[in-house]
Structures are given as C-alpha cells and as structure tokens.
Amino acid sequence: MLTWLRGTLSTCSFELVRSLTAQRLVLFGFLAAFPALIIVLIGISAGREGMQIPFMETLIILLVGLIGVLALLLTASTGVYSELEGKSWVYIACRPYGRVATVIGKYLAALVLSYGISLLAATLAVMAAQWRGNLPRPEYFWFVTAGLLFLACAVYAAMFTLIGTLFYRRAMVFCAAYMIVVEFMLANIPALIRGLTIRCHLQELAISGYGWIMPLQEEPYRLLYGEYPIWMNFTALALFISVTLGASAFFVMNREYVTGDET
C-alpha cells in the first residue's frame, strides 16, 4: 500500500513538473484568459448600446466550464497513450503497482492542472464581469463557482481517465463523443436516465448554490426535470468518481497493451 501511494504521488508530481514548460504555460494562460476576453468584448458591445448583459452568471459558468473540459481533454484523456507512445509502459508494468499508480497519479495531476486553469479562468471572468457591474455578489459567486469547479474537474477527470484507459488510441475523440452524447443530449432528456449523467447533479448543486440563474422559469423547469436532494447529488458524484477510477484500475491491470508497432 505504501509503495502504491509513493508511486502515485511521484507520478503526480512528475506530471505537474513536466507540464511547467513555456509552451504549455502559454497554452494554459490563453485558456484561462479566454472567458474574461469574451466577457470584456460583450461588455464593450453592450456598453455602446447602453444595455446590461442578461444572465451573466450563466454565461460565466458556460465559458469556464468549456475551458475546464478542454483542459481535461488535454491532461486526463491521454494518460495511458502517452506512456505507450513514450516507450515507458514496459518499465511501468514491471514495477509493483506501477500501472495503477501511474493511472491514479496522472488523474491527480490532471485534476490539479484542470482545476487551476478553471479557477484562474473563473477569477478573471468574475473580475471582467464586475468591471461592467453585472455581478451583484461577486465574492459569493466566486466562492460557489470554486467549489463546483473542483467537483466538476474531479468527476470528469475520472471519467476521461476511464475512457483513456479503454480507448487509448482515440481517447480525445471518445471523450468528446461522450460529452456530446451523454452530457449534452441525455442530460436534456426529461426522464430518469438524466440522473445517470454528471451534468444533472452538478446542475442541481449549482442551482442550490447560486439560486435560480437559469434562463427558463423555475416552475416549468421543475415540471420537466424534477428535483434531486443535495445529499443525492453529492452521493452520485462520489459514486461516479469511485466507480470510474476503480474500473480504470481494473482494466489497466488486466488488459494487455501493445507497446510496439503491429506487423
């Protein structure tokens, strides 16, 4: 157990240090600044027309959420494939608990990186929105957003880790397909299957934390989608993390990966 924990933390710290290159820092900085840039441009346009920007909170959440997903696609989906591509998988597979420690360590590194980028993006976006005076409670909004971002990054990083373990050659493609089919299409279906999506429970927690900020009115929304208690949302997200990481560890231990070119 101690060997596995040491290997997991070593993998996490190594991945974090390896990410601190000039090229990656520029890319991460651009991702973090993108929501604030969009809000500033919209604010300038609205200011010329003498209008206030409606649903600013929802706009910030959508933009920052998009940045978080992009960051996770870059960091969480390619864990196994990067080791196979770098010809280091044979060494990892021979070490005690090496496979599981690598997968979980890369998950933790992806969580830290994606959460850091998303939190910086949210901070800059809140500052940009407050510059136009469109957020009545910026400190409270930032605090709730920080908590929701951590939950979202933790759950989606676990899901992308599982997808990257199963479909390591086309991990980004399958992760993007999962987001479109499950988290966008199924999450909008007013049926019980919606409760099997991550977005459903994150959205319910967001409504509980922010208050009602949806463009739709609350009564017709509740008639269509119902309501989940807070404890059920937290329990569902915890189950998502534990089941997906457990499945990732199981598959990476019992699956044979091709480490050379097939002939």
WOZI-V382306 format. One record per pair of residues at least 24 apart in sequence whose ideal C-beta (glycine too) atoms are under 8 Angstrom apart, sorted by sequence separation. I is the first residue (numbers start at 1). J is the second residue. D is the distance in whole Angstrom. If there is no record, write none. Layout:
i=I j=J d=D
i=I j=J d=D
This chain:
i=39 j=63 d=7
i=79 j=103 d=6
i=122 j=146 d=7
i=204 j=228 d=5
i=35 j=60 d=7
i=38 j=63 d=6
i=205 j=230 d=7
i=204 j=230 d=8
i=79 j=106 d=4
i=119 j=146 d=6
i=122 j=149 d=6
i=201 j=228 d=7
i=35 j=63 d=4
i=79 j=107 d=7
i=200 j=228 d=7
i=205 j=233 d=5
i=34 j=63 d=7
i=35 j=64 d=5
i=204 j=233 d=5
i=205 j=234 d=8
i=76 j=106 d=7
i=119 j=149 d=6
i=35 j=66 d=8
i=76 j=107 d=7
i=79 j=110 d=8
i=118 j=149 d=5
i=194 j=225 d=7
i=201 j=232 d=8
i=202 j=233 d=8
i=35 j=67 d=6
i=201 j=233 d=4
i=34 j=67 d=6
i=195 j=228 d=7
i=201 j=234 d=8
i=75 j=109 d=7
i=76 j=110 d=4
i=115 j=149 d=6
i=118 j=152 d=8
i=190 j=224 d=4
i=32 j=67 d=7
i=75 j=110 d=4
i=76 j=111 d=8
i=115 j=150 d=6
i=118 j=153 d=6
i=190 j=225 d=5
i=201 j=236 d=5
i=202 j=237 d=7
i=31 j=67 d=5
i=201 j=237 d=6
i=72 j=110 d=6
i=75 j=113 d=5
i=76 j=114 d=7
i=115 j=153 d=4
i=31 j=70 d=6
i=75 j=114 d=6
i=114 j=153 d=5
i=115 j=154 d=8
i=159 j=198 d=7
i=198 j=237 d=7
i=31 j=71 d=6
i=195 j=236 d=7
i=71 j=113 d=7
i=72 j=114 d=5
i=111 j=153 d=6
i=156 j=198 d=7
i=198 j=240 d=6
i=28 j=71 d=7
i=71 j=114 d=4
i=111 j=154 d=6
i=114 j=157 d=6
i=155 j=198 d=5
i=68 j=114 d=6
i=71 j=117 d=5
i=111 j=157 d=5
i=152 j=198 d=8
i=27 j=74 d=8
i=68 j=115 d=8
i=71 j=118 d=7
i=110 j=157 d=5
i=155 j=202 d=8
i=68 j=117 d=7
i=67 j=117 d=6
i=68 j=118 d=4
i=107 j=157 d=6
i=110 j=160 d=8
i=152 j=202 d=6
i=67 j=118 d=6
i=107 j=158 d=6
i=110 j=161 d=7
i=151 j=202 d=7
i=65 j=118 d=8
i=68 j=121 d=8
i=64 j=118 d=6
i=67 j=121 d=5
i=107 j=161 d=5
i=148 j=202 d=6
i=151 j=205 d=7
i=106 j=161 d=7
i=19 j=75 d=8
i=64 j=121 d=5
i=148 j=205 d=6
i=63 j=121 d=8
i=64 j=122 d=5
i=103 j=161 d=6
i=148 j=206 d=6
i=64 j=125 d=6
i=148 j=209 d=7
i=60 j=122 d=7
i=63 j=125 d=6
i=103 j=165 d=7
i=144 j=206 d=8
i=147 j=209 d=7
i=60 j=125 d=5
i=144 j=209 d=4
i=60 j=126 d=7
i=144 j=210 d=6
i=60 j=129 d=6
i=141 j=210 d=7
i=56 j=129 d=5
i=53 j=129 d=8
i=56 j=134 d=4
i=57 j=135 d=7
i=53 j=132 d=7
i=56 j=135 d=6
i=76 j=156 d=8
i=53 j=134 d=5
i=60 j=141 d=8
i=64 j=145 d=7
i=68 j=149 d=6
i=72 j=153 d=7
i=76 j=157 d=4
i=159 j=240 d=7
i=52 j=134 d=6
i=75 j=157 d=8
i=79 j=161 d=6
i=155 j=237 d=5
i=158 j=240 d=7
i=162 j=244 d=4
i=165 j=247 d=8
i=77 j=160 d=5
i=81 j=164 d=7
i=154 j=237 d=8
i=158 j=241 d=5
i=161 j=244 d=7
i=162 j=245 d=8
i=165 j=248 d=5
i=57 j=141 d=6
i=61 j=145 d=7
i=68 j=152 d=6
i=72 j=156 d=5
i=76 j=160 d=4
i=77 j=161 d=8
i=80 j=164 d=6
i=84 j=168 d=7
i=161 j=245 d=7
i=28 j=113 d=7
i=32 j=117 d=5
i=36 j=121 d=7
i=43 j=128 d=7
i=47 j=132 d=7
i=60 j=145 d=7
i=64 j=149 d=7
i=68 j=153 d=6
i=72 j=157 d=6
i=76 j=161 d=6
i=79 j=164 d=5
i=80 j=165 d=6
i=155 j=240 d=5
i=159 j=244 d=5
i=162 j=247 d=5
i=166 j=251 d=6
i=31 j=117 d=6
i=35 j=121 d=5
i=39 j=125 d=6
i=43 j=129 d=8
i=46 j=132 d=8
i=77 j=163 d=6
i=78 j=164 d=6
i=79 j=165 d=7
i=151 j=237 d=6
i=155 j=241 d=6
i=158 j=244 d=4
i=162 j=248 d=5
i=165 j=251 d=5
i=34 j=121 d=7
i=35 j=122 d=8
i=65 j=152 d=7
i=69 j=156 d=7
i=73 j=160 d=7
i=77 j=164 d=4
i=81 j=168 d=4
i=154 j=241 d=6
i=158 j=245 d=5
i=161 j=248 d=5
i=165 j=252 d=5
i=7 j=95 d=7
i=32 j=120 d=4
i=33 j=121 d=7
i=36 j=124 d=4
i=40 j=128 d=5
i=43 j=131 d=7
i=68 j=156 d=7
i=72 j=160 d=5
i=76 j=164 d=7
i=80 j=168 d=4
i=81 j=169 d=7
i=7 j=96 d=8
i=28 j=117 d=5
i=32 j=121 d=4
i=35 j=124 d=7
i=36 j=125 d=5
i=39 j=128 d=4
i=43 j=132 d=4
i=162 j=251 d=8
i=168 j=257 d=7
i=7 j=97 d=6
i=11 j=101 d=6
i=15 j=105 d=7
i=19 j=109 d=7
i=31 j=121 d=7
i=35 j=125 d=4
i=39 j=129 d=5
i=78 j=168 d=8
i=81 j=171 d=6
i=158 j=248 d=8
i=165 j=255 d=8
i=7 j=98 d=7
i=10 j=101 d=8
i=11 j=102 d=5
i=14 j=105 d=8
i=15 j=106 d=6
i=33 j=124 d=6
i=36 j=127 d=7
i=37 j=128 d=8
i=40 j=131 d=7
i=43 j=134 d=7
i=80 j=171 d=8
i=4 j=96 d=8
i=8 j=100 d=8
i=32 j=124 d=6
i=36 j=128 d=4
i=3 j=96 d=5
i=4 j=97 d=4
i=8 j=101 d=5
i=11 j=104 d=8
i=12 j=105 d=4
i=16 j=109 d=5
i=35 j=128 d=8
i=39 j=132 d=8
i=78 j=171 d=6
i=3 j=97 d=6
i=7 j=101 d=3
i=11 j=105 d=3
i=12 j=106 d=8
i=15 j=109 d=4
i=19 j=113 d=6
i=77 j=171 d=4
i=78 j=172 d=7
i=7 j=102 d=7
i=10 j=105 d=7
i=11 j=106 d=6
i=15 j=110 d=8
i=77 j=172 d=5
i=4 j=100 d=6
i=8 j=104 d=5
i=9 j=105 d=7
i=12 j=108 d=4
i=16 j=112 d=6
i=4 j=101 d=5
i=8 j=105 d=4
i=12 j=109 d=5
i=16 j=113 d=7
i=7 j=105 d=7
i=11 j=109 d=7
i=77 j=175 d=5
i=73 j=172 d=5
i=8 j=108 d=7
i=12 j=112 d=7
i=73 j=175 d=6
i=72 j=175 d=8
i=73 j=176 d=7
i=69 j=179 d=6
i=107 j=245 d=7
i=104 j=245 d=7
i=107 j=248 d=8
i=104 j=248 d=8
i=61 j=206 d=7
i=103 j=248 d=5
i=104 j=249 d=7
i=103 j=249 d=6
i=100 j=249 d=5
i=103 j=252 d=5
i=102 j=252 d=8
i=61 j=213 d=8
i=100 j=252 d=7
i=57 j=210 d=6
i=99 j=252 d=5
i=100 j=253 d=6
i=99 j=253 d=6
i=58 j=213 d=5
i=57 j=213 d=5
i=58 j=214 d=7
i=58 j=215 d=7
i=55 j=213 d=7
i=55 j=215 d=6
i=89 j=257 d=6
i=90 j=259 d=6
i=89 j=259 d=5
i=80 j=252 d=7
i=87 j=259 d=7
i=84 j=257 d=6
i=84 j=258 d=8
i=84 j=259 d=6
i=80 j=257 d=7
